[in-house]
Amino acid sequence: MDNPVTFSDITLLNTLATCANMTTDEVFKDFKIMANKKILENHKYEIYYSESEKSWRTYLPDETKPNKRRPVKRKSKENLEKEIIRFYIEKQKAENRQNVTLEELYAEWLLYKRDYTSVKAKTIQEYVSEWNRFFKDTELVKMKIGEIKPMEVRMQKRIFIHQCTLFQRSYKRPAVHA
């Protein structure tokens, strides 16, 4: 998945939509087909049919295996291709999540709480107040989620307690609920 869908791909789809009077749903369907095709083109292992097993086979990258790959087989080529696409999409989502900072994740979470849950405006204000009090402008919020280790969290807790004259009982009080 080294070559993601480019701006020119999107421009081409927009042009096609305009010229062919396609609906938005059709454009998104074509976009998804193009993205899936690109994933399959960039898949580095051969896709082949095994007569002895009567199934389609390939490999997917797997850092936990000795050869850094794992075998995958399906009865139909279509199902194997779906598995390949699913694997690379999930891998990309995981990589994207690892590269997000705590600050970005908080902003996303706050919007989610506001738009998709039944919390009141006052609760959102309390969340923002707690964030500003304890996290805003700290090194922890600038770190990528994948880089945050338990030791950094413990150290930040000690800084909170020391700098904010935070009592242990108010730190234990769950101010933010998931």
PAZAPA-4460 file (N, C-alpha, C; in steps of 0.05 Angstrom, whole numbers, plus 32768, in hexadecimal, padded with zeros to 4 digits):
% residues 178
    n_x    n_y    n_z   ca_x   ca_y   ca_z    c_x    c_y    c_z   seq   type   mol
   8011   7FE8   8000   8000   8000   8000   8011   8019   8000     1      M     A
   8028   8017   7FF1   803B   802D   7FF0   8030   8045   7FE0     2      D     A
   801F   8040   7FCD   8014   8055   7FBB   7FF7   8059   7FC1     3      N     A
   7FF1   806B   7FD5   7FD5   8070   7FDA   7FC7   807F   7FC3     4      P     A
   7FAD   8081   7FC5   7F9F   8090   7FB1   7FA8   80AD   7FB1     5      V     A
   7FAE   80B7   7F9A   7FBA   80D2   7F98   7FA4   80E7   7F91     6      T     A
   7FAD   8100   7F93   7F9B   8116   7F8C   7F92   8114   7F6F     7      F     A
   7FA4   810B   7F5D   7F9C   8108   7F41   7F86   80F3   7F3D     8      S     A
   7F87   80DE   7F4E   7F71   80CA   7F4D   7F57   80D6   7F55     9      D     A
   7F57   80E7   7F69   7F3E   80F5   7F72   7F35   8108   7F5D    10      I     A
   7F47   8117   7F51   7F40   812A   7F3C   7F34   811B   7F24    11      T     A
   7F3F   8104   7F1D   7F34   80F4   7F07   7F18   80EB   7F0E    12      L     A
   7F13   80E2   7F26   7EF8   80DA   7F2E   7EE5   80F2   7F2D    13      L     A
   7EED   8109   7F36   7EDC   8121   7F34   7ED5   8128   7F18    14      N     A
   7EE9   8126   7F06   7EE4   812B   7EEA   7ED0   8117   7EDE    15      T     A
   7ED4   80FE   7EE5   7EC2   80E9   7EDB   7EA6   80EE   7EE6    16      L     A
   7EA4   80F6   7EFF   7E89   80FB   7F0A   7E7B   8112   7EFC    17      A     A
   7E8A   8126   7EF5   7E7F   813D   7EE7   7E76   8136   7ECB    18      T     A
   7E88   8128   7EBD   7E83   8122   7EA1   7E6D   810D   7E9E    19      C     A
   7E6D   80FA   7EAF   7E5A   80E4   7EAC   7E41   80E7   7EBC    20      A     A
   7E3E   80FE   7ECA   7E27   8103   7EDB   7E22   80EC   7EEF    21      N     A
   7E38   80E4   7EFC   7E37   80CF   7F10   7E2D   80DA   7F2A    22      M     A
   7E20   80C9   7F39   7E18   80D2   7F54   7E30   80D0   7F67    23      T     A
   7E2E   80DC   7F7E   7E43   80DB   7F92   7E48   80BE   7F9A    24      T     A
   7E33   80AF   7F9E   7E37   8093   7FA6   7E47   8083   7F91    25      D     A
   7E41   8089   7F78   7E50   807B   7F62   7E6D   8083   7F62    26      E     A
   7E72   809D   7F68   7E8E   80A6   7F69   7E9D   8099   7F80    27      V     A
   7E90   8098   7F97   7E9D   808B   7FAE   7EA1   806D   7FA9    28      F     A
   7E8F   8060   7F9C   7E92   8044   7F95   7EAA   8040   7F83    29      K     A
   7EAC   8051   7F6E   7EC3   8050   7F5C   7EDD   8056   7F6A    30      D     A
   7EDC   8069   7F7C   7EF4   8070   7F8C   7EFD   8058   7F9C    31      F     A
   7EEA   804A   7FA9   7EF0   8033   7FB9   7EFC   801C   7FA7    32      K     A
   7EF0   8019   7F90   7EFA   8004   7F7D   7F17   800B   7F75    33      I     A
   7F1C   8024   7F6F   7F37   802D   7F67   7F4B   8029   7F7E    34      M     A
   7F43   8030   7F96   7F54   802C   7FAE   7F5A   800F   7FB2    35      A     A
   7F46   7FFE   7FB0   7F4A   7FE1   7FB4   7F5C   7FD6   7F9E    36      N     A
   7F59   7FDF   7F86   7F6A   7FD6   7F70   7F87   7FDE   7F75    37      K     A
   7F8B   7FF6   7F7F   7FA6   7FFF   7F85   7FB2   7FEE   7F9C    38      K     A
   7FA3   7FE7   7FAF   7FAC   7FD6   7FC5   7FB5   7FBB   7FBA    39      I     A
   7FA5   7FAF   7FA8   7FAC   7F95   7F9D   7FC5   7F98   7F8B    40      L     A
   7FC8   7FAE   7F7C   7FDF   7FB2   7F6B   7FF9   7FB4   7F7C    41      E     A
   7FF7   7FBF   7F94   800E   7FC4   7FA5   8014   7FAC   7FB7    42      N     A
   8002   7F98   7FB7   8007   7F80   7FC7   801F   7F72   7FBC    43      H     A
   8034   7F6E   7FCC   804E   7F65   7FC2   8050   7F47   7FBE    44      K     A
   803D   7F38   7FC7   803F   7F1A   7FC5   802D   7F11   7FAE    45      Y     A
   8035   7EFB   7FA2   8026   7EEF   7F8C   800B   7EE3   7F97    46      E     A
   7FF7   7EE6   7F87   7FDD   7ED9   7F8C   7FDB   7EC2   7F79    47      I     A
   7FD8   7EAA   7F83   7FD8   7E93   7F71   7FC4   7E7E   7F7B    48      Y     A
   7FBD   7E6C   7F68   7FAA   7E57   7F6E   7FB9   7E3D   7F74    49      Y     A
   7FB3   7E30   7F8A   7FBF   7E16   7F91   7FAC   7E00   7F8A    50      S     A
   7FB4   7DF0   7F76   7FA3   7DD9   7F6D   7FA0   7DC5   7F84    51      E     A
   7FB6   7DC0   7F92   7FB6   7DAB   7FA7   7FA3   7DB3   7FBE    52      S     A
   7FA1   7DCD   7FC4   7F8F   7DD6   7FDA   7F75   7DE0   7FD0    53      E     A
   7F73   7DE3   7FB6   7F5A   7DEE   7FAA   7F53   7E09   7FB6    54      K     A
   7F67   7E1A   7FB9   7F62   7E35   7FC4   7F76   7E49   7FB9    55      S     A
   7F6F   7E62   7FBB   7F80   7E78   7FB3   7F92   7E80   7FCB    56      W     A
   7FAB   7E86   7FC5   7FBF   7E8B   7FDA   7FCF   7EA4   7FD5    57      R     A
   7FD9   7EAF   7FEB   7FEC   7EC5   7FEA   7FF9   7EC7   8006    58      T     A
   8008   7EDC   800A   8014   7EE2   8024   800D   7EFE   802B    59      Y     A
   800B   7F03   8045   8008   7F1E   804F   801F   7F24   8062    60      L     A
   8028   7F3D   8063   803E   7F44   8075   8036   7F3F   8092    61      P     A
   8049   7F33   80A2   8044   7F2E   80BE   805F   7F2E   80CC    62      D     A
   8064   7F43   80DB   807E   7F47   80E8   8083   7F32   80FE    63      E     A
   806F   7F24   8107   8072   7F10   811C   807C   7EF5   8112    64      T     A
   807B   7EF1   80F8   8083   7ED7   80EC   80A0   7ED8   80E4    65      K     A
   80AD   7EC1   80E4   80CA   7EC0   80DD   80D0   7ECB   80C1    66      P     A
   80BF   7EC6   80AE   80C3   7ED0   8092   80B6   7EEB   808E    67      N     A
   80AB   7EF7   80A3   809E   7F11   80A2   8085   7F11   8090    68      K     A
   8079   7EFA   808D   8061   7EF7   807E   8051   7EDF   8088    69      R     A
   8037   7EDF   8082   8026   7EC9   8089   8016   7EC0   8071    70      R     A
   8012   7EA6   806E   8002   7E9D   8058   7FE4   7EA2   805C    71      P     A
   7FD6   7EA7   8046   7FB9   7EAC   8047   7FAD   7E9C   802F    72      V     A
   7F97   7E8E   8035   7F8A   7E81   801F   7F6C   7E83   8021    73      K     A
   7F5F   7E84   800A   7F42   7E86   8009   7F39   7E74   7FF2    74      R     A
   7F20   7E6C   7FF3   7F15   7E5B   7FDE   7F11   7E6A   7FC3    75      K     A
   7F0B   7E83   7FC4   7F08   7E93   7FAC   7F1C   7EAA   7FAB    76      S     A
   7F23   7EB1   7F93   7F36   7EC7   7F8F   7F2A   7EE1   7F9A    77      K     A
   7F10   7EE5   7F95   7F02   7EFD   7F9F   7F05   7F00   7FBD    78      E     A
   7F00   7EE9   7FCC   7F02   7EEA   7FE9   7F1F   7EEF   7FF2    79      N     A
   7F32   7EE5   7FE4   7F4E   7EEA   7FEA   7F55   7F07   7FE6    80      L     A
   7F4C   7F13   7FD0   7F50   7F2F   7FCB   7F43   7F40   7FE0    81      E     A
   7F2B   7F39   7FE9   7F1D   7F48   7FFE   7F2E   7F47   8018    82      K     A
   7F39   7F30   801E   7F4A   7F2D   8036   7F63   7F3F   8034    83      E     A
   7F6F   7F3F   801D   7F87   7F50   8018   7F80   7F6D   801D    84      I     A
   7F6B   7F76   8011   7F62   7F92   8013   7F5C   7F98   8030    85      I     A
   7F4D   7F87   803E   7F46   7F8B   805A   7F5F   7F8E   806B    86      R     A
   7F72   7F7C   8066   7F8B   7F7C   8075   7F9A   7F97   8073    87      F     A
   7F9E   7FA0   805A   7FAD   7FB9   8056   7F9D   7FD2   8060    88      Y     A
   7F83   7FD2   805E   7F73   7FE8   8068   7F76   7FE9   8087    89      I     A
   7F73   7FD2   8094   7F76   7FD1   80B1   7F92   7FD9   80BA    90      E     A
   7FA6   7FD0   80AB   7FC2   7FD7   80B1   7FC5   7FF5   80AF    91      K     A
   7FBA   8001   809B   7FBD   801E   8097   7FAE   802D   80AE    92      Q     A
   7F97   8023   80B5   7F88   8030   80CB   7F99   802F   80E5    93      K     A
   7FA5   8018   80EB   7FB5   8015   8103   7FCD   8028   8102    94      A     A
   7FDA   8029   80EB   7FF1   803B   80E9   7FE9   8058   80EC    95      E     A
   7FD2   8060   80E1   7FC8   807B   80E4   7FC2   8081   8101    96      N     A
   7FB6   806E   810F   7FAF   8072   812B   7FC9   8075   813C    97      R     A
   7FDE   8067   8135   7FF7   8069   8144   8004   8084   8140    98      Q     A
   7FFF   8091   812A   800C   80AB   8124   7FFC   80C3   812E    99      N     A
   7FE5   80BF   813A   7FD5   80D5   8144   7FDF   80DD   8160   100      V     A
   7FDF   80F6   8166   7FE8   80FF   8180   7FD0   80FE   8194   101      T     A
   7FD7   80FF   81AD   7FC2   80FF   81C2   7FB0   8117   81BF   102      L     A
   7FBB   812D   81B7   7FAC   8146   81B3   7F97   8142   819C   103      E     A
   7FA0   8136   8186   7F8E   8131   8170   7F78   811D   8177   104      E     A
   7F80   8109   8186   7F6C   80F5   818E   7F58   8101   81A1   105      L     A
   7F61   8112   81B3   7F4F   8120   81C6   7F3A   8131   81B6   106      Y     A
   7F44   8140   81A3   7F31   8151   8193   7F1D   813F   8185   107      A     A
   7F25   8129   817A   7F13   8117   816C   7EFF   810B   8180   108      E     A
   7F09   8103   8197   7EF8   80F7   81AC   7EE4   810C   81B6   109      W     A
   7EEC   8125   81BA   7EDA   8139   81C3   7EC3   813E   81AF   110      L     A
   7ECA   813E   8196   7EB5   8141   8181   7EA2   8129   8181   111      L     A
   7EAD   8112   8185   7E9D   80FA   8187   7E89   80FC   819E   112      Y     A
   7E94   8103   81B6   7E83   8105   81CE   7E6D   811A   81C9   113      K     A
   7E73   8130   81BD   7E60   8145   81B8   7E4A   813D   81A4   114      R     A
   7E53   8130   818E   7E41   812A   8178   7E32   8110   8179   115      D     A
   7E3E   80FC   8187   7E32   80E1   8185   7E2A   80D5   81A0   116      Y     A
   7E2D   80E4   81B5   7E24   80DB   81CF   7E11   80EF   81DB   117      T     A
   7E05   80E8   81F2   7DF1   80FA   81FD   7DFD   810B   8214   118      S     A
   7E17   8112   8213   7E22   8123   8228   7E18   8140   8224   119      V     A
   7E16   814D   823A   7E0C   8168   823A   7E23   817C   8235   120      K     A
   7E1D   8194   822D   7E31   81A8   8226   7E43   81AE   823E   121      A     A
   7E38   81AD   8256   7E47   81B2   826E   7E5D   819D   8272   122      K     A
   7E56   8184   826C   7E69   816E   826E   7E80   8172   825B   123      T     A
   7E7A   817B   8242   7E8F   8180   822F   7EA0   8197   8239   124      I     A
   7E95   81AB   8245   7EA4   81C1   8250   7EB7   81B7   8266   125      Q     A
   7EAD   81A4   8277   7EBE   8199   828C   7ED5   8189   8280   126      E     A
   7ED0   817A   826A   7EE5   816B   825D   7EFB   817E   8253   127      Y     A
   7EF2   8194   8246   7F05   81A8   823C   7F15   81B5   8253   128      V     A
   7F07   81BB   8268   7F14   81C7   8280   7F29   81B4   828B   129      S     A
   7F22   819A   828E   7F35   8187   8299   7F4D   8183   8286   130      E     A
   7F47   8183   826C   7F5D   8181   8258   7F70   8199   825A   131      W     A
   7F64   81B0   825B   7F75   81C8   825D   7F85   81C9   8277   132      N     A
   7F79   81BF   828C   7F86   81BF   82A7   7F9D   81AC   82A8   133      R     A
   7F9A   8194   829D   7FAD   817F   82A1   7FBF   8179   8288   134      F     A
   7FB4   817C   8270   7FC3   8172   8259   7FCD   8187   8246   135      F     A
   7FBE   819D   8242   7FC4   81B0   822E   7FE1   81BA   8231   136      K     A
   7FF0   81BB   821B   800B   81C4   8219   801F   81B2   8228   137      D     A
   8018   8199   822D   802C   8187   8239   8039   8177   8223   138      T     A
   8050   816B   8229   805E   815B   8215   804E   8142   820E   139      E     A
   803F   8138   8221   802F   811F   821C   801C   8122   8205   140      L     A
   800F   8139   8203   7FFA   813C   81EE   8006   813F   81D2   141      V     A
   8020   8146   81D1   802D   8149   81B7   8038   812E   81AD   142      K     A
   8039   811A   81BF   8044   8100   81B7   8030   80F0   81A7   143      M     A
   803A   80DF   8195   8029   80CD   8186   8020   80B7   8198   144      K     A
   8007   80AE   8194   7FFB   809A   81A5   800D   8081   81A7   145      I     A
   8018   8079   8191   8029   8061   8190   8043   8064   81A0   146      G     A
   804A   807D   81A7   8063   8082   81B5   805F   8085   81D3   147      E     A
   8046   8088   81DC   8041   808C   81F8   8043   8072   8207   148      I     A
   8054   8072   821B   805A   805B   822C   804F   8060   8248   149      K     A
   8049   804B   8257   803F   804F   8273   8050   8061   8284   150      P     A
   806A   8060   8280   807C   8071   8290   8077   808F   828B   151      M     A
   8071   8097   8272   806B   80B3   826C   8051   80BC   827A   152      E     A
   803E   80AA   827B   8025   80B0   8288   8029   80B4   82A6   153      V     A
   8039   80A2   82B2   803F   80A4   82CF   804E   80BE   82D5   154      R     A
   8061   80C4   82C4   8070   80DD   82C9   805E   80F6   82C6   155      M     A
   804C   80F5   82B3   803A   810C   82AF   8027   810E   82C7   156      Q     A
   801F   80F8   82D3   800E   80F8   82EA   801D   8106   8301   157      K     A
   8036   80FF   8305   8046   810C   831B   8048   812A   8316   158      R     A
   804C   8132   82FD   804D   814F   82F7   8033   815C   82FD   159      I     A
   801C   814F   82F6   8002   815A   82FC   7FFF   815F   831A   160      F     A
   8006   814B   8329   8003   814C   8346   8015   8161   8352   161      I     A
   802D   8163   8349   8040   8177   8354   8039   8194   834B   162      H     A
   8036   8198   8331   8032   81B3   8327   8016   81BF   832E   163      Q     A
   8002   81AE   832D   7FE7   81B8   8331   7FDD   81B5   834E   164      C     A
   7FEF   81AD   835F   7FE8   81A7   837B   7FCE   8196   837B   165      T     A
   7FD0   8182   836B   7FB9   8170   8367   7FB8   815B   837D   166      L     A
   7FA2   8159   838A   7F9F   8145   839F   7F9A   812A   8392   167      F     A
   7FA3   8115   839F   7FA0   80FA   8394   7F82   80F4   838F   168      Q     A
   7F71   80FC   83A1   7F54   80F6   839E   7F48   8104   8385   169      R     A
   7F51   811C   837E   7F46   8128   8367   7F52   811D   834D   170      S     A
   7F6B   8112   834F   7F76   8104   8337   7F67   80EA   8332   171      Y     A
   7F5F   80DD   8347   7F52   80C3   8344   7F35   80C7   833A   172      K     A
   7F2A   80DF   833E   7F0F   80E4   8335   7F0E   80E3   8317   173      R     A
   7EFE   80D1   830B   7EFD   80D0   82EE   7EEF   80E7   82E2   174      P     A
   7EFE   80FB   82D8   7EF1   8112   82CC   7EE8   810E   82B0   175      A     A
   7EF5   80FB   82A2   7EEE   80F6   8286   7EE7   80D9   8283   176      V     A
   7ED0   80D4   8278   7EC7   80B8   8274   7EC8   80B2   8257   177      H     A
   7ECF   8099   8251   7ED0   8091   8234   7EB5   808B   822A   178      A     A
***
